[in-house]
Amino acid sequence: MSFPHIADLILGLSRDIVSAWIEAVRSDPRIHSDGDLTDEGLRNHIPFLIEEICQILRAGEQPQAANTREGRVHVYTRYHQGYRARDLVSEISLLRLLLLQNLTELMINKQAKGGLRTNTEIARIINTYLDE
């Protein structure tokens, strides 16, 4: 099942999600590897990750190696920036929480069409993408 309307809504919130994510990463006491990065260096692939998730939602696909390129590039980049694995997991966890929170808000405010099943399916796709 494809979710183009919800993909468009999430993409429209992308700047806000990325800004909130940067703030969350910077204030998370568990994350230490971000200290040498500018906000732009920290942000680098996150907008593209969100865009790729939205492409998957729009196309009605399931996340897999063939359609999660940006996620792999992000991990590769962080590795070369000296990120510790634990910090990367925490960083992705914060992105997951923000995406799911925004999805829920869209559903509650009835901006996104669909009910609990739609929310659950989209949350599953987001989780699978970030786990991939």
A tleap script that builds the chain and sets N, CA, C and O, in Angstrom:
source leaprc.protein.ff14SB
mol = sequence {
  NMET SER PHE PRO HIE ILE ALA ASP LEU ILE
  LEU GLY LEU SER ARG ASP ILE VAL SER ALA
  TRP ILE GLU ALA VAL ARG SER ASP PRO ARG
  ILE HIE SER ASP GLY ASP LEU THR ASP GLU
  GLY LEU ARG ASN HIE ILE PRO PHE LEU ILE
  GLU GLU ILE CYS GLN ILE LEU ARG ALA GLY
  GLU GLN PRO GLN ALA ALA ASN THR ARG GLU
  GLY ARG VAL HIE VAL TYR THR ARG TYR HIE
  GLN GLY TYR ARG ALA ARG ASP LEU VAL SER
  GLU ILE SER LEU LEU ARG LEU LEU LEU LEU
  GLN ASN LEU THR GLU LEU MET ILE ASN LYS
  GLN ALA LYS GLY GLY LEU ARG THR ASN THR
  GLU ILE ALA ARG ILE ILE ASN THR TYR LEU
  ASP CGLU
}
set mol.1.N position { 0.848 -1.176 0.000 }
set mol.1.CA position { 0.000 0.000 0.000 }
set mol.1.C position { 0.894 1.239 0.000 }
set mol.1.O position { 1.897 1.290 0.711 }
set mol.2.N position { 0.526 2.218 -0.790 }
set mol.2.CA position { 1.309 3.450 -0.831 }
set mol.2.C position { 0.624 4.541 -0.014 }
set mol.2.O position { -0.591 4.521 0.187 }
set mol.3.N position { 1.418 5.477 0.444 }
set mol.3.CA position { 0.934 6.556 1.305 }
set mol.3.C position { 1.459 7.903 0.806 }
set mol.3.O position { 2.186 8.586 1.528 }
set mol.4.N position { 1.096 8.294 -0.423 }
set mol.4.CA position { 1.660 9.535 -0.971 }
set mol.4.C position { 1.271 10.784 -0.184 }
set mol.4.O position { 2.095 11.682 -0.011 }
set mol.5.N position { 0.050 10.853 0.287 }
set mol.5.CA position { -0.403 12.036 1.026 }
set mol.5.C position { 0.412 12.210 2.317 }
set mol.5.O position { 0.841 13.314 2.650 }
set mol.6.N position { 0.610 11.121 3.020 }
set mol.6.CA position { 1.356 11.185 4.277 }
set mol.6.C position { 2.835 11.457 4.000 }
set mol.6.O position { 3.488 12.181 4.751 }
set mol.7.N position { 3.355 10.878 2.925 }
set mol.7.CA position { 4.749 11.162 2.540 }
set mol.7.C position { 4.919 12.654 2.282 }
set mol.7.O position { 5.913 13.245 2.702 }
set mol.8.N position { 3.957 13.268 1.595 }
set mol.8.CA position { 4.032 14.708 1.327 }
set mol.8.C position { 3.980 15.519 2.623 }
set mol.8.O position { 4.697 16.509 2.765 }
set mol.9.N position { 3.136 15.103 3.561 }
set mol.9.CA position { 3.038 15.814 4.838 }
set mol.9.C position { 4.347 15.710 5.628 }
set mol.9.O position { 4.822 16.703 6.178 }
set mol.10.N position { 4.919 14.522 5.680 }
set mol.10.CA position { 6.180 14.330 6.400 }
set mol.10.C position { 7.287 15.143 5.731 }
set mol.10.O position { 8.082 15.797 6.406 }
set mol.11.N position { 7.329 15.095 4.414 }
set mol.11.CA position { 8.347 15.859 3.685 }
set mol.11.C position { 8.186 17.354 3.955 }
set mol.11.O position { 9.177 18.077 4.052 }
set mol.12.N position { 6.954 17.815 4.076 }
set mol.12.CA position { 6.705 19.223 4.390 }
set mol.12.C position { 7.193 19.620 5.772 }
set mol.12.O position { 7.470 20.793 6.024 }
set mol.13.N position { 7.297 18.662 6.654 }
set mol.13.CA position { 7.775 18.912 8.018 }
set mol.13.C position { 9.272 18.652 8.166 }
set mol.13.O position { 9.826 18.789 9.257 }
set mol.14.N position { 9.910 18.285 7.088 }
set mol.14.CA position { 11.302 17.845 7.138 }
set mol.14.C position { 12.232 18.850 7.817 }
set mol.14.O position { 13.033 18.465 8.668 }
set mol.15.N position { 12.138 20.119 7.456 }
set mol.15.CA position { 13.023 21.121 8.063 }
set mol.15.C position { 12.822 21.191 9.580 }
set mol.15.O position { 13.789 21.271 10.338 }
set mol.16.N position { 11.568 21.161 10.010 }
set mol.16.CA position { 11.285 21.204 11.447 }
set mol.16.C position { 11.795 19.955 12.151 }
set mol.16.O position { 12.339 20.029 13.253 }
set mol.17.N position { 11.615 18.813 11.508 }
set mol.17.CA position { 12.093 17.550 12.089 }
set mol.17.C position { 13.613 17.571 12.216 }
set mol.17.O position { 14.157 17.182 13.249 }
set mol.18.N position { 14.293 18.023 11.173 }
set mol.18.CA position { 15.759 18.061 11.198 }
set mol.18.C position { 16.248 19.028 12.274 }
set mol.18.O position { 17.190 18.715 13.002 }
set mol.19.N position { 15.624 20.187 12.380 }
set mol.19.CA position { 16.023 21.162 13.411 }
set mol.19.C position { 15.813 20.594 14.811 }
set mol.19.O position { 16.678 20.724 15.677 }
set mol.20.N position { 14.669 19.969 15.026 }
set mol.20.CA position { 14.390 19.357 16.336 }
set mol.20.C position { 15.361 18.222 16.619 }
set mol.20.O position { 15.775 18.018 17.760 }
set mol.21.N position { 15.724 17.486 15.574 }
set mol.21.CA position { 16.661 16.380 15.727 }
set mol.21.C position { 18.045 16.897 16.116 }
set mol.21.O position { 18.679 16.346 17.017 }
set mol.22.N position { 18.517 17.944 15.450 }
set mol.22.CA position { 19.829 18.514 15.794 }
set mol.22.C position { 19.839 18.955 17.251 }
set mol.22.O position { 20.793 18.687 17.981 }
set mol.23.N position { 18.783 19.626 17.668 }
set mol.23.CA position { 18.685 20.069 19.057 }
set mol.23.C position { 18.682 18.875 20.011 }
set mol.23.O position { 19.324 18.912 21.061 }
set mol.24.N position { 17.959 17.820 19.645 }
set mol.24.CA position { 17.891 16.622 20.491 }
set mol.24.C position { 19.253 15.933 20.592 }
set mol.24.O position { 19.656 15.500 21.671 }
set mol.25.N position { 19.960 15.835 19.458 }
set mol.25.CA position { 21.286 15.204 19.463 }
set mol.25.C position { 22.251 16.019 20.322 }
set mol.25.O position { 22.992 15.466 21.135 }
set mol.26.N position { 22.234 17.326 20.132 }
set mol.26.CA position { 23.148 18.198 20.883 }
set mol.26.C position { 22.885 18.146 22.391 }
set mol.26.O position { 23.814 18.288 23.186 }
set mol.27.N position { 21.645 17.946 22.781 }
set mol.27.CA position { 21.330 17.967 24.214 }
set mol.27.C position { 21.304 16.574 24.850 }
set mol.27.O position { 21.109 16.451 26.059 }
set mol.28.N position { 21.498 15.534 24.049 }
set mol.28.CA position { 21.464 14.168 24.577 }
set mol.28.C position { 22.800 13.850 25.246 }
set mol.28.O position { 23.831 13.833 24.574 }
set mol.29.N position { 22.802 13.600 26.546 }
set mol.29.CA position { 24.065 13.344 27.259 }
set mol.29.C position { 24.721 12.019 26.867 }
set mol.29.O position { 25.894 11.804 27.171 }
set mol.30.N position { 23.986 11.127 26.197 }
set mol.30.CA position { 24.559 9.845 25.774 }
set mol.30.C position { 25.450 9.987 24.556 }
set mol.30.O position { 26.293 9.127 24.305 }
set mol.31.N position { 25.274 11.078 23.781 }
set mol.31.CA position { 25.980 11.234 22.512 }
set mol.31.C position { 27.171 12.163 22.706 }
set mol.31.O position { 27.019 13.306 23.137 }
set mol.32.N position { 28.356 11.656 22.382 }
set mol.32.CA position { 29.577 12.432 22.567 }
set mol.32.C position { 30.325 12.676 21.254 }
set mol.32.O position { 31.160 13.578 21.182 }
set mol.33.N position { 30.040 11.890 20.223 }
set mol.33.CA position { 30.797 11.964 18.974 }
set mol.33.C position { 30.473 13.192 18.138 }
set mol.33.O position { 31.185 13.483 17.177 }
set mol.34.N position { 29.409 13.924 18.483 }
set mol.34.CA position { 28.985 15.061 17.661 }
set mol.34.C position { 29.736 16.348 17.988 }
set mol.34.O position { 29.558 17.353 17.301 }
set mol.35.N position { 30.557 16.334 19.007 }
set mol.35.CA position { 31.194 17.545 19.506 }
set mol.35.C position { 32.005 18.326 18.485 }
set mol.35.O position { 32.050 19.555 18.540 }
set mol.36.N position { 32.649 17.625 17.551 }
set mol.36.CA position { 33.486 18.300 16.562 }
set mol.36.C position { 32.733 18.701 15.302 }
set mol.36.O position { 33.318 19.302 14.401 }
set mol.37.N position { 31.445 18.380 15.225 }
set mol.37.CA position { 30.679 18.661 14.020 }
set mol.37.C position { 29.919 19.977 14.130 }
set mol.37.O position { 29.354 20.292 15.177 }
set mol.38.N position { 29.911 20.738 13.046 }
set mol.38.CA position { 29.028 21.903 12.970 }
set mol.38.C position { 27.603 21.381 12.827 }
set mol.38.O position { 27.394 20.188 12.608 }
set mol.39.N position { 26.630 22.267 12.949 }
set mol.39.CA position { 25.248 21.838 12.734 }
set mol.39.C position { 25.067 21.282 11.324 }
set mol.39.O position { 24.346 20.304 11.125 }
set mol.40.N position { 25.725 21.909 10.345 }
set mol.40.CA position { 25.627 21.419 8.961 }
set mol.40.C position { 26.273 20.045 8.830 }
set mol.40.O position { 25.750 19.184 8.122 }
set mol.41.N position { 27.389 19.830 9.493 }
set mol.41.CA position { 28.036 18.527 9.469 }
set mol.41.C position { 27.200 17.455 10.146 }
set mol.41.O position { 27.190 16.298 9.725 }
set mol.42.N position { 26.505 17.847 11.189 }
set mol.42.CA position { 25.623 16.914 11.887 }
set mol.42.C position { 24.400 16.591 11.024 }
set mol.42.O position { 23.958 15.445 10.957 }
set mol.43.N position { 23.876 17.599 10.382 }
set mol.43.CA position { 22.649 17.479 9.584 }
set mol.43.C position { 22.868 16.658 8.309 }
set mol.43.O position { 21.919 16.053 7.812 }
set mol.44.N position { 24.055 16.621 7.783 }
set mol.44.CA position { 24.424 16.186 6.434 }
set mol.44.C position { 23.416 15.304 5.689 }
set mol.44.O position { 22.844 15.773 4.705 }
set mol.45.N position { 23.173 14.092 6.088 }
set mol.45.CA position { 22.309 13.187 5.323 }
set mol.45.C position { 20.891 13.077 5.857 }
set mol.45.O position { 20.056 12.421 5.234 }
set mol.46.N position { 20.598 13.690 6.976 }
set mol.46.CA position { 19.281 13.497 7.596 }
set mol.46.C position { 18.128 13.944 6.686 }
set mol.46.O position { 17.145 13.211 6.575 }
set mol.47.N position { 18.201 15.104 6.034 }
set mol.47.CA position { 17.098 15.451 5.120 }
set mol.47.C position { 16.925 14.415 4.000 }
set mol.47.O position { 15.805 14.144 3.567 }
set mol.48.N position { 18.033 13.843 3.540 }
set mol.48.CA position { 17.965 12.837 2.482 }
set mol.48.C position { 17.386 11.517 2.994 }
set mol.48.O position { 16.698 10.808 2.260 }
set mol.49.N position { 17.669 11.192 4.259 }
set mol.49.CA position { 17.057 10.005 4.871 }
set mol.49.C position { 15.543 10.165 4.900 }
set mol.49.O position { 14.804 9.255 4.522 }
set mol.50.N position { 15.092 11.323 5.349 }
set mol.50.CA position { 13.648 11.585 5.425 }
set mol.50.C position { 13.037 11.534 4.027 }
set mol.50.O position { 11.963 10.962 3.837 }
set mol.51.N position { 13.714 12.125 3.057 }
set mol.51.CA position { 13.222 12.101 1.680 }
set mol.51.C position { 13.138 10.671 1.146 }
set mol.51.O position { 12.178 10.311 0.465 }
set mol.52.N position { 14.144 9.864 1.460 }
set mol.52.CA position { 14.138 8.477 0.993 }
set mol.52.C position { 13.012 7.684 1.651 }
set mol.52.O position { 12.367 6.867 0.992 }
set mol.53.N position { 12.768 7.912 2.933 }
set mol.53.CA position { 11.641 7.264 3.616 }
set mol.53.C position { 10.340 7.653 2.918 }
set mol.53.O position { 9.475 6.808 2.687 }
set mol.54.N position { 10.206 8.936 2.585 }
set mol.54.CA position { 8.990 9.409 1.918 }
set mol.54.C position { 8.844 8.799 0.524 }
set mol.54.O position { 7.726 8.509 0.098 }
set mol.55.N position { 9.943 8.602 -0.190 }
set mol.55.CA position { 9.887 7.943 -1.501 }
set mol.55.C position { 9.378 6.512 -1.357 }
set mol.55.O position { 8.590 6.040 -2.176 }
set mol.56.N position { 9.829 5.832 -0.320 }
set mol.56.CA position { 9.380 4.460 -0.063 }
set mol.56.C position { 7.891 4.448 0.265 }
set mol.56.O position { 7.153 3.599 -0.236 }
set mol.57.N position { 7.445 5.383 1.103 }
set mol.57.CA position { 6.023 5.473 1.439 }
set mol.57.C position { 5.187 5.767 0.193 }
set mol.57.O position { 4.131 5.168 -0.013 }
set mol.58.N position { 5.665 6.686 -0.625 }
set mol.58.CA position { 4.948 7.093 -1.832 }
set mol.58.C position { 4.849 5.922 -2.818 }
set mol.58.O position { 3.819 5.740 -3.468 }
set mol.59.N position { 5.903 5.146 -2.923 }
set mol.59.CA position { 5.940 4.048 -3.887 }
set mol.59.C position { 5.266 2.772 -3.370 }
set mol.59.O position { 5.042 1.833 -4.134 }
set mol.60.N position { 4.951 2.742 -2.096 }
set mol.60.CA position { 4.347 1.544 -1.530 }
set mol.60.C position { 5.323 0.385 -1.435 }
set mol.60.O position { 4.926 -0.777 -1.512 }
set mol.61.N position { 6.596 0.703 -1.269 }
set mol.61.CA position { 7.635 -0.322 -1.181 }
set mol.61.C position { 7.940 -0.651 0.279 }
set mol.61.O position { 7.497 0.030 1.203 }
set mol.62.N position { 8.706 -1.708 0.444 }
set mol.62.CA position { 9.219 -2.068 1.753 }
set mol.62.C position { 10.713 -1.716 1.776 }
set mol.62.O position { 11.407 -1.919 0.779 }
set mol.63.N position { 11.206 -1.199 2.884 }
set mol.63.CA position { 12.636 -0.878 2.963 }
set mol.63.C position { 13.495 -2.134 2.815 }
set mol.63.O position { 13.241 -3.160 3.445 }
set mol.64.N position { 14.510 -2.023 1.972 }
set mol.64.CA position { 15.449 -3.112 1.757 }
set mol.64.C position { 16.746 -2.508 1.233 }
set mol.64.O position { 16.807 -1.305 0.983 }
set mol.65.N position { 17.749 -3.299 1.069 }
set mol.65.CA position { 19.060 -2.780 0.664 }
set mol.65.C position { 18.977 -1.933 -0.605 }
set mol.65.O position { 19.703 -0.947 -0.732 }
set mol.66.N position { 18.119 -2.293 -1.529 }
set mol.66.CA position { 18.038 -1.593 -2.812 }
set mol.66.C position { 17.463 -0.175 -2.713 }
set mol.66.O position { 17.723 0.647 -3.591 }
set mol.67.N position { 16.690 0.128 -1.669 }
set mol.67.CA position { 16.060 1.448 -1.593 }
set mol.67.C position { 16.381 2.203 -0.295 }
set mol.67.O position { 15.638 3.096 0.110 }
set mol.68.N position { 17.475 1.841 0.338 }
set mol.68.CA position { 17.882 2.524 1.571 }
set mol.68.C position { 19.307 3.060 1.440 }
set mol.68.O position { 20.078 3.032 2.399 }
set mol.69.N position { 19.644 3.538 0.271 }
set mol.69.CA position { 20.999 4.017 -0.006 }
set mol.69.C position { 21.425 5.121 0.949 }
set mol.69.O position { 22.532 5.073 1.486 }
set mol.70.N position { 20.571 6.114 1.172 }
set mol.70.CA position { 20.937 7.242 2.021 }
set mol.70.C position { 21.236 6.806 3.451 }
set mol.70.O position { 22.122 7.360 4.101 }
set mol.71.N position { 20.510 5.829 3.930 }
set mol.71.CA position { 20.766 5.315 5.270 }
set mol.71.C position { 22.163 4.709 5.380 }
set mol.71.O position { 22.866 4.919 6.368 }
set mol.72.N position { 22.550 3.963 4.365 }
set mol.72.CA position { 23.885 3.360 4.367 }
set mol.72.C position { 24.965 4.425 4.227 }
set mol.72.O position { 26.011 4.338 4.871 }
set mol.73.N position { 24.719 5.434 3.387 }
set mol.73.CA position { 25.685 6.526 3.222 }
set mol.73.C position { 25.856 7.269 4.543 }
set mol.73.O position { 26.968 7.645 4.912 }
set mol.74.N position { 24.751 7.478 5.249 }
set mol.74.CA position { 24.814 8.178 6.536 }
set mol.74.C position { 25.705 7.421 7.518 }
set mol.74.O position { 26.560 8.020 8.171 }
set mol.75.N position { 25.509 6.117 7.623 }
set mol.75.CA position { 26.313 5.302 8.543 }
set mol.75.C position { 27.787 5.340 8.133 }
set mol.75.O position { 28.665 5.488 8.982 }
set mol.76.N position { 28.052 5.209 6.851 }
set mol.76.CA position { 29.428 5.253 6.339 }
set mol.76.C position { 30.082 6.596 6.670 }
set mol.76.O position { 31.231 6.644 7.108 }
set mol.77.N position { 29.341 7.680 6.457 }
set mol.77.CA position { 29.870 9.018 6.746 }
set mol.77.C position { 30.172 9.173 8.231 }
set mol.77.O position { 31.241 9.658 8.600 }
set mol.78.N position { 29.244 8.767 9.076 }
set mol.78.CA position { 29.463 8.878 10.522 }
set mol.78.C position { 30.670 8.058 10.959 }
set mol.78.O position { 31.447 8.495 11.809 }
set mol.79.N position { 30.829 6.876 10.384 }
set mol.79.CA position { 31.980 6.036 10.708 }
set mol.79.C position { 33.278 6.791 10.407 }
set mol.79.O position { 34.209 6.781 11.212 }
set mol.80.N position { 33.332 7.437 9.257 }
set mol.80.CA position { 34.534 8.181 8.864 }
set mol.80.C position { 34.691 9.490 9.635 }
set mol.80.O position { 35.772 10.079 9.635 }
set mol.81.N position { 33.636 9.945 10.284 }
set mol.81.CA position { 33.729 11.123 11.135 }
set mol.81.C position { 34.173 10.745 12.552 }
set mol.81.O position { 34.321 11.610 13.415 }
set mol.82.N position { 34.383 9.455 12.777 }
set mol.82.CA position { 34.851 8.994 14.079 }
set mol.82.C position { 33.737 8.707 15.073 }
set mol.82.O position { 33.993 8.596 16.272 }
set mol.83.N position { 32.517 8.585 14.596 }
set mol.83.CA position { 31.402 8.302 15.483 }
set mol.83.C position { 31.554 6.927 16.121 }
set mol.83.O position { 31.971 5.967 15.473 }
set mol.84.N position { 31.213 6.855 17.385 }
set mol.84.CA position { 31.132 5.560 18.059 }
set mol.84.C position { 29.790 4.933 17.697 }
set mol.84.O position { 28.805 5.643 17.491 }
set mol.85.N position { 29.750 3.621 17.621 }
set mol.85.CA position { 28.525 2.909 17.239 }
set mol.85.C position { 27.370 3.275 18.170 }
set mol.85.O position { 26.242 3.478 17.720 }
set mol.86.N position { 27.656 3.356 19.457 }
set mol.86.CA position { 26.602 3.683 20.425 }
set mol.86.C position { 26.000 5.057 20.149 }
set mol.86.O position { 24.791 5.246 20.284 }
set mol.87.N position { 26.841 6.015 19.763 }
set mol.87.CA position { 26.350 7.354 19.459 }
set mol.87.C position { 25.489 7.350 18.205 }
set mol.87.O position { 24.471 8.040 18.147 }
set mol.88.N position { 25.889 6.582 17.208 }
set mol.88.CA position { 25.104 6.492 15.978 }
set mol.88.C position { 23.741 5.873 16.254 }
set mol.88.O position { 22.732 6.346 15.732 }
set mol.89.N position { 23.697 4.834 17.058 }
set mol.89.CA position { 22.426 4.205 17.414 }
set mol.89.C position { 21.536 5.206 18.152 }
set mol.89.O position { 20.336 5.277 17.888 }
set mol.90.N position { 22.108 5.965 19.059 }
set mol.90.CA position { 21.330 6.976 19.790 }
set mol.90.C position { 20.816 8.057 18.850 }
set mol.90.O position { 19.678 8.511 18.977 }
set mol.91.N position { 21.647 8.463 17.919 }
set mol.91.CA position { 21.271 9.486 16.945 }
set mol.91.C position { 20.088 9.006 16.097 }
set mol.91.O position { 19.128 9.750 15.895 }
set mol.92.N position { 20.153 7.784 15.608 }
set mol.92.CA position { 19.074 7.215 14.795 }
set mol.92.C position { 17.821 7.012 15.645 }
set mol.92.O position { 16.704 7.195 15.161 }
set mol.93.N position { 18.002 6.639 16.891 }
set mol.93.CA position { 16.863 6.478 17.801 }
set mol.93.C position { 16.110 7.793 17.969 }
set mol.93.O position { 14.879 7.809 17.983 }
set mol.94.N position { 16.846 8.892 18.097 }
set mol.94.CA position { 16.198 10.196 18.226 }
set mol.94.C position { 15.445 10.565 16.949 }
set mol.94.O position { 14.360 11.141 17.019 }
set mol.95.N position { 16.002 10.242 15.796 }
set mol.95.CA position { 15.305 10.505 14.538 }
set mol.95.C position { 14.029 9.673 14.456 }
set mol.95.O position { 12.982 10.167 14.040 }
set mol.96.N position { 14.123 8.421 14.852 }
set mol.96.CA position { 12.953 7.530 14.855 }
set mol.96.C position { 11.836 8.119 15.719 }
set mol.96.O position { 10.681 8.189 15.301 }
set mol.97.N position { 12.203 8.539 16.923 }
set mol.97.CA position { 11.198 9.095 17.839 }
set mol.97.C position { 10.541 10.350 17.263 }
set mol.97.O position { 9.327 10.521 17.374 }
set mol.98.N position { 11.330 11.218 16.656 }
set mol.98.CA position { 10.775 12.443 16.076 }
set mol.98.C position { 9.872 12.143 14.884 }
set mol.98.O position { 8.816 12.760 14.738 }
set mol.99.N position { 10.273 11.206 14.032 }
set mol.99.CA position { 9.429 10.848 12.896 }
set mol.99.C position { 8.110 10.244 13.362 }
set mol.99.O position { 7.048 10.592 12.845 }
set mol.100.N position { 8.174 9.350 14.327 }
set mol.100.CA position { 6.956 8.716 14.827 }
set mol.100.C position { 6.071 9.715 15.575 }
set mol.100.O position { 4.845 9.657 15.479 }
set mol.101.N position { 6.683 10.614 16.307 }
set mol.101.CA position { 5.920 11.657 17.001 }
set mol.101.C position { 5.189 12.544 15.993 }
set mol.101.O position { 4.011 12.850 16.175 }
set mol.102.N position { 5.877 12.953 14.942 }
set mol.102.CA position { 5.242 13.788 13.924 }
set mol.102.C position { 4.148 13.035 13.183 }
set mol.102.O position { 3.107 13.615 12.873 }
set mol.103.N position { 4.359 11.765 12.893 }
set mol.103.CA position { 3.329 10.944 12.266 }
set mol.103.C position { 2.088 10.888 13.143 }
set mol.103.O position { 0.968 11.057 12.660 }
set mol.104.N position { 2.291 10.653 14.418 }
set mol.104.CA position { 1.160 10.585 15.347 }
set mol.104.C position { 0.416 11.912 15.412 }
set mol.104.O position { -0.814 11.933 15.421 }
set mol.105.N position { 1.152 13.021 15.456 }
set mol.105.CA position { 0.524 14.347 15.475 }
set mol.105.C position { -0.299 14.584 14.207 }
set mol.105.O position { -1.393 15.144 14.273 }
set mol.106.N position { 0.222 14.164 13.064 }
set mol.106.CA position { -0.522 14.306 11.816 }
set mol.106.C position { -1.823 13.514 11.870 }
set mol.106.O position { -2.855 13.974 11.382 }
set mol.107.N position { -1.774 12.336 12.458 }
set mol.107.CA position { -2.971 11.498 12.575 }
set mol.107.C position { -3.968 12.106 13.572 }
set mol.107.O position { -5.166 12.172 13.298 }
set mol.108.N position { -3.466 12.543 14.715 }
set mol.108.CA position { -4.337 13.123 15.738 }
set mol.108.C position { -5.034 14.372 15.215 }
set mol.108.O position { -6.225 14.578 15.452 }
set mol.109.N position { -4.278 15.203 14.501 }
set mol.109.CA position { -4.836 16.445 13.968 }
set mol.109.C position { -5.620 16.232 12.679 }
set mol.109.O position { -6.099 17.186 12.066 }
set mol.110.N position { -5.745 14.970 12.276 }
set mol.110.CA position { -6.501 14.578 11.094 }
set mol.110.C position { -5.995 15.217 9.802 }
set mol.110.O position { -6.743 15.355 8.834 }
set mol.111.N position { -4.724 15.602 9.798 }
set mol.111.CA position { -4.112 16.089 8.564 }
set mol.111.C position { -3.792 14.907 7.655 }
set mol.111.O position { -3.837 15.013 6.430 }
set mol.112.N position { -3.469 13.786 8.281 }
set mol.112.CA position { -3.165 12.568 7.538 }
set mol.112.C position { -4.402 11.684 7.548 }
set mol.112.O position { -5.023 11.454 8.586 }
set mol.113.N position { -4.736 11.202 6.374 }
set mol.113.CA position { -5.897 10.316 6.265 }
set mol.113.C position { -5.500 8.917 6.706 }
set mol.113.O position { -4.396 8.447 6.431 }
set mol.114.N position { -6.404 8.279 7.381 }
set mol.114.CA position { -6.159 6.919 7.827 }
set mol.114.C position { -6.334 6.826 9.326 }
set mol.114.O position { -6.444 7.834 10.024 }
set mol.115.N position { -6.358 5.634 9.790 }
set mol.115.CA position { -6.546 5.404 11.210 }
set mol.115.C position { -5.363 4.678 11.810 }
set mol.115.O position { -4.223 4.828 11.370 }
set mol.116.N position { -5.658 3.902 12.807 }
set mol.116.CA position { -4.622 3.190 13.545 }
set mol.116.C position { -3.850 2.222 12.646 }
set mol.116.O position { -2.632 2.098 12.778 }
set mol.117.N position { -4.544 1.536 11.734 }
set mol.117.CA position { -3.851 0.605 10.833 }
set mol.117.C position { -2.857 1.338 9.941 }
set mol.117.O position { -1.739 0.870 9.724 }
set mol.118.N position { -3.277 2.493 9.426 }
set mol.118.CA position { -2.381 3.287 8.580 }
set mol.118.C position { -1.179 3.749 9.384 }
set mol.118.O position { -0.041 3.629 8.932 }
set mol.119.N position { -1.428 4.277 10.575 }
set mol.119.CA position { -0.350 4.742 11.438 }
set mol.119.C position { 0.616 3.601 11.738 }
set mol.119.O position { 1.832 3.780 11.677 }
set mol.120.N position { 0.085 2.450 12.055 }
set mol.120.CA position { 0.915 1.290 12.388 }
set mol.120.C position { 1.748 0.848 11.194 }
set mol.120.O position { 2.926 0.526 11.351 }
set mol.121.N position { 1.157 0.828 10.007 }
set mol.121.CA position { 1.891 0.403 8.812 }
set mol.121.C position { 3.010 1.390 8.474 }
set mol.121.O position { 4.120 0.979 8.136 }
set mol.122.N position { 2.724 2.673 8.565 }
set mol.122.CA position { 3.753 3.675 8.279 }
set mol.122.C position { 4.852 3.615 9.332 }
set mol.122.O position { 6.033 3.711 8.999 }
set mol.123.N position { 4.478 3.458 10.595 }
set mol.123.CA position { 5.471 3.335 11.668 }
set mol.123.C position { 6.350 2.100 11.432 }
set mol.123.O position { 7.554 2.137 11.688 }
set mol.124.N position { 5.757 1.024 10.954 }
set mol.124.CA position { 6.528 -0.184 10.659 }
set mol.124.C position { 7.531 0.082 9.540 }
set mol.124.O position { 8.679 -0.356 9.621 }
set mol.125.N position { 7.106 0.799 8.494 }
set mol.125.CA position { 8.007 1.129 7.389 }
set mol.125.C position { 9.149 2.014 7.870 }
set mol.125.O position { 10.305 1.778 7.522 }
set mol.126.N position { 8.834 3.029 8.667 }
set mol.126.CA position { 9.871 3.919 9.207 }
set mol.126.C position { 10.857 3.118 10.056 }
set mol.126.O position { 12.071 3.260 9.908 }
set mol.127.N position { 10.335 2.285 10.936 }
set mol.127.CA position { 11.202 1.483 11.792 }
set mol.127.C position { 12.072 0.530 10.980 }
set mol.127.O position { 13.266 0.396 11.248 }
set mol.128.N position { 11.484 -0.125 10.000 }
set mol.128.CA position { 12.245 -1.067 9.167 }
set mol.128.C position { 13.339 -0.322 8.404 }
set mol.128.O position { 14.469 -0.801 8.305 }
set mol.129.N position { 13.000 0.854 7.863 }
set mol.129.CA position { 14.007 1.642 7.142 }
set mol.129.C position { 15.177 1.985 8.069 }
set mol.129.O position { 16.334 1.768 7.709 }
set mol.130.N position { 14.891 2.505 9.232 }
set mol.130.CA position { 15.961 2.924 10.143 }
set mol.130.C position { 16.743 1.724 10.682 }
set mol.130.O position { 17.930 1.844 10.985 }
set mol.131.N position { 16.096 0.591 10.800 }
set mol.131.CA position { 16.801 -0.628 11.220 }
set mol.131.C position { 17.672 -1.186 10.100 }
set mol.131.O position { 18.709 -1.797 10.358 }
set mol.132.N position { 17.251 -0.977 8.868 }
set mol.132.CA position { 17.984 -1.497 7.701 }
set mol.132.C position { 19.353 -0.859 7.617 }
set mol.132.O position { 20.122 -1.164 6.706 }
savepdb mol mol.pdb
quit
